[in-house]
């Protein structure tokens, strides 16, 4: 049996994956909620409701959802600065997330990190230093191995991290000590100035993983089912003592590198191209073929979560006093 996109192929005939319908619907609904969350935060940013910048990851929802949705509470995640939605996937309450985003003194971290993070939920706070989460998550993985607690770590990174020595150091160290960690590289074609076509002498980063003595897997980052399958295999391998894995998820982010970038908005051609790689639309087509998707189901998800977002923002804004 081989794998092609969302579909397993046996004896030349397509067959649906063995992932349960319940899990498929959970993957879909979580991506929809993450998209809504990202878009709402972008509105707050344009309204100048919080300081600094916000690096939206709209269009990349399949990667964080597929990788982290089934992690255990004691597993640690090191998000990149663009992975605000990982907080939500790992069950952080929306009200806490928005209080933190708006730098309210009542937030869990006293408003010091608008990008999220939580000690109790094992979420490393994204550092202003790109790729710092790699070292922290690798250190956590080492502690997990030394204490034999059965927990793992996951570290996310973007294109820019691949050019830094800390990225190579982390993979080398993890491979040498067979640490229980999964590294996830989100390779976006819209990264600036670290797009793969501009910065890599070695096109496939999986080759770099093999040089560190660990498996490297490239997967379509717009296919949440494919990401979920690869991630689960890698997580189980790490948890059983098999060591680290590097997963490269090739994505197509909708917006520019940051709000300050010249390509911060999509033109019509970019929008059409992005829609062909939209993980949510791809999943809707897949669920439709399985006979378990309906527009009414989508409407209920959107309506219910819109109310949750409104309530969470109202709570956060009611805590008027921001931190200094």
N, C-alpha and C positions, 0 to 999 in steps of 0.2 A: 504494500500500500504506500502511495506517495501522497504528498500534500500540495494542493494548488489553491492558493488563496484561502477562502473560508471552507473549501470543500475537500474532503478526502476522496481519493480516486483508487478504486479497487477493481482489478481485472478490466481496466479501461472504462469502467462505468462510474459516474459521479455518485458519491454517497455523502450524506451530511455528517458533520462532526459528532462525536460522542458526548459533547458538552450538553448538559441538560437544558431544556427549554427555559426553565426557571433561571438558570445562570445566564443564558443568552439575553433574556429580558432584563436581568439585573445589569449586565454590561451596557446594554442600550440605554436604559433609564439613567444610569450614572453618568454616561457621556452627555446626555441631554442636559442634565442638571449642571454638570461642569461647564458646558457651553454657556448656559444661562448665567451662571455665577461670574464667569469671565467677562461677559458682555455687560453685566450690571456694574462690575468694578470699573470697567472702562468708562462708563457713564459718570460714576462718582469722580473718577480722575479728571474728566473733562470739566466737571462742575467745581473742580478745585476743592474737593472735600477732604483730600489728604495731600501731604507734601511728598516731594521726591518724584520718583518715576514709577511706572507700572509696565512691565514687559509681558504683554498678553501672549497666551499660547493657544489662541483660538485656531482650531484646525488640527491640533496635536493631541486631542483628548484621548485617543485610543491608546497611546503609550502609557501615561500614568495610570489610567483606569485598568488596562489589561495587566499591568505589572503589579499594582499594589492592592487590588480589590480583595484578594484573599489572604493578605498577610495577617499574621497573628498579632494580637495587641502588644506583645513583648518584642516584636521585630522592629528594628530601627530603619528609618528612611532618611537619607540625606538628599533633600531636594536641591535642584539648581534654583537660581533666583527667579526663573520663569515658571516654577512649579507650585504656585500658590494653591491650585486646586487639590494637590496631594493632601493638604490639611483636611479638606472636606472628605476625600475618599477614605482617609484614616479616621473618620468619625469625629472630627472636631466640630462642636456646635457652631452653627452659622453666626449666632449672636457674638460668640467669642472671636470668631474670625474677623467680623466687621469692626468690633471694638479694637482689635489689634491693628487692623488696617488703618483705622482713623486715629490711632495712637491715643486711645483713651486710657486714663490712669487706672480704670477698673479692668483693663484687659489682663489675661493670665500672665503676660510678661511685662506688665506695667507700661505697655505702649512702646516698648523700645525697638520692636521689629515689625515694620509694616508688611513684611513678606511672609509672616507666619512663623511657625515653629512651636513646639511644645515639648517640655521635658517629660511630662507625665504620659504623653502619647508617643514618645520615642521618635519625635520629629526634630531633626537637626535644624537650627535656625539658619537659613541661607545667609552666607557671609557676603559682605561687599567685595571681598577678595574672591575672584572667580576660582572655582574648583576647591575651595577650602573644605567643602562638605565631603570631598573624596577622602582626604586624610582622616577626618573625624569618623566617617562611617567605617573606614578600614580599621581604625583603632577599636571601634566598637566590635567589629567582627573578630578581631584578635581576642578581645576580652571574652566574647561569647565562646570562642574555641577553648580558651584556657579554663573557663568555668564549666564547660560542657553543659550549658543550659538549653541546648537545642534551638536557640534563637538565631536568626540570620540578620544581615543588613542589606539594604539596597541603596545604591548611590547613583543619582542621576547627574548627567552633565550634558552640556551643549557643545556645539562645534568649537567654540573658542577654547574650551578646556583641553582639547586634544593637542594643542600646540605647547602646552605647559609641561615642564618637567614633573610637576606634582602628579599629573595624570599617569605618566609612565612609572613613576616611583610607586604609586598606589597599586597598580596592576602587578608590577614586579614583586612587590612585597607579598601581596595576596596570593600570587601563584606559588611563590617559594614556600609559603607556610600553609597552603591549601586552606585558606580562610573561608568561612561560610558567608559569602557575600556575592551579590549580583550587581554588576555595573551596567548601567543603561545609558547609551549615548543617543541623544535625539539629534539626528543629522538633518537639519532643515536646509532646503535650497535657498531660503531667504535670509540666512544668517549674514550679518555684516560685522566686521570684514572677514569673517572666518568661514565663508562658504566653502564646501568641499572642493569646488572647482578652482578656488583661488589659493588655498593654503596647503593642500595635501600633496606630498610627493608620492605617498603610498595611498592610492584611492580607497582601498578596502581597509577599514580600521581593524577588521577581523584578523588581518595579517599581523598587525601589531599585537593583538591578543595572543596569537600563536607564538610570537617571539617571547612572550612572557610566560609561556607554558600553560596557558588556559584556553578553553574553547571560546571561539568567537562565532557569533551567529548574526546574520543580517536578515531583517524581517521588514515587511511592508508596514510602516507605521500608521497607515490609514486603515488597516485591517485589524480591528480589535480582537477578533477571534484568533488570528494568527499570532498576535502579540501575547494574548492570554495563554495559548498553548506553549509557546516557547518559554514564557516567563515561569509557568508552573513547572515545567520540566527542570528549569535551571534552579528554581527555589527548592524543589524536592532534592535535587542533587546536592545543593549546598547544605541543606538540613541534615542530610545523611552522611556528611563528611567528604563529599566528592570534590569540594573546593569551589573556587569562583568561576563565574562565566561572564563574558562580555556580550551584551545584546546591542546591536546597532539597529535602531528604528529609523528608517528613512521616512521623513514626514514632509508635509507641505504646509507651513504656517501661513495663515491668511494675511496677517498684518506684518509690518516692518519689524526690524530688529528692536526698536524701541519707539516711544512716542516722538522722540526727537529726530528719528531717522527720516531721510528724504522719501523712503518708500513706505511710509507709515500708513498709506491708504492704498486700497486696491483699485485699479482701473477695471474697466469692464472685461478686458481680456484676462487679467489676472483672476478676476472673480470666476469667470467661466472655467479656467484651468483649476482653480482651487476646488470648485464644486465637484469636479471629476475625482478628486482625492478627499472628499469630505467623509470622514469616518462615520459620521452619523447617518448620512444618506446611504453609504455603502451598507451599513448594518440594517437599515430599513429595508433595502432591497433583499438582503439575505433573509431577514425575518419574514418578509412577504413570500418568498419562495417556500419557506417552511410552513406558511399558513398561520403564523402567530402574531402578525403585525396588523394594526389598524390605525387609521387617523384618529379615531376616538381615543384609543389608548394614549397616543402622543398628546392629545389635547388635555387629557386628565393629568398627565405628568407635568405638563407646562403650567396649567392652571394652579395645581396644588403647590408646585415649587415656587411659582411667582408670589404666592401669598406668604410662603415661608421666608423668601428673600425680603419682602416688604416688612415683615415683622422684625426680622433680624436687623435690618438697617435702621428701623425706627428705634429699636432698643439701643443700638450703638450711638445714634445721633442724640438720644436723650441724655447720654452721659456727656454733657457738654464740655467738661474740663479736659482738654488734651494735656499730654505731658509736655514739659518744657523742652 
